């Protein structure tokens, strides 16, 4: 894929639009969710830039969820 269009939309201080989680399934229980990064939507709305935080899952799945304000 050789698209030279710059669709980077992660300016300093802009919060992510989605949070990335690693989800590990457990026998007979709900999945165990661990936050592993964040994603920012491209300006054209056709993709995301994903930044993982010191973890790349080797099993399970990665789920992107809409970022919401933290409850305090």
N, C-alpha and C positions, 0 to 999 in steps of 0.2 A: 504494500500500500504506500503510495508516494504522493500524499496530499500535503502541499507546502503551506496550506492555510493555517494560520496561527489562531487556534480557538482556545488558548489558555485563558482561564478566567479566575485565577487564584491570586488576586492582588493582596498585598500585605494587609492583614487585618480583616479581610472579608471572611465571615463565618462559612463553614461548609454547608451545602444544601442537604447532604446525606451523611449518615454515619455507617461505617463498615463494621460488621460483626462476624466473628468466626462462630459457627454453630456446630456443636458436636452432639450427635444423637446419643441418647442413653437408653438402654433396655428398659422398656416399660415406664419411662419417665419423660418429662418434657426435655427438649434440647437445652444444652448449657451454652449460653451466649456470652461471648467475650468481645469487648470493643477492641478492634485492631487497627482502626484508621478512619479516614473521612474521604468524602468525595465532593467535588465542585462541578456543577453543570457547565457545559460549554455555552458560550454566548449564543450560538445558533440553536441551542436546545436539542442537538442531535447526539450528545455523548457526555462523558464525564472524565475528569481527571481524578484518579484515585491515589491517595497517599497512604501506604501502610506503615504502621508504627512498630518497627523491630519484630515483626512476626509475619511469616507466610505459612498458612496452614497446609499441612500435608494430608489431612483427612478432613472429613466433614464438608462444610460448604461455607461460602461467604455470602452474607445477606446485606444488601444496602437498604437502609430505612431513612425516611425523611427526618432530618434533624429537627428537634423540638427544643424548646427552652427547658433547662433543668429545673426540676421541682426542688424547692428548698425547704 
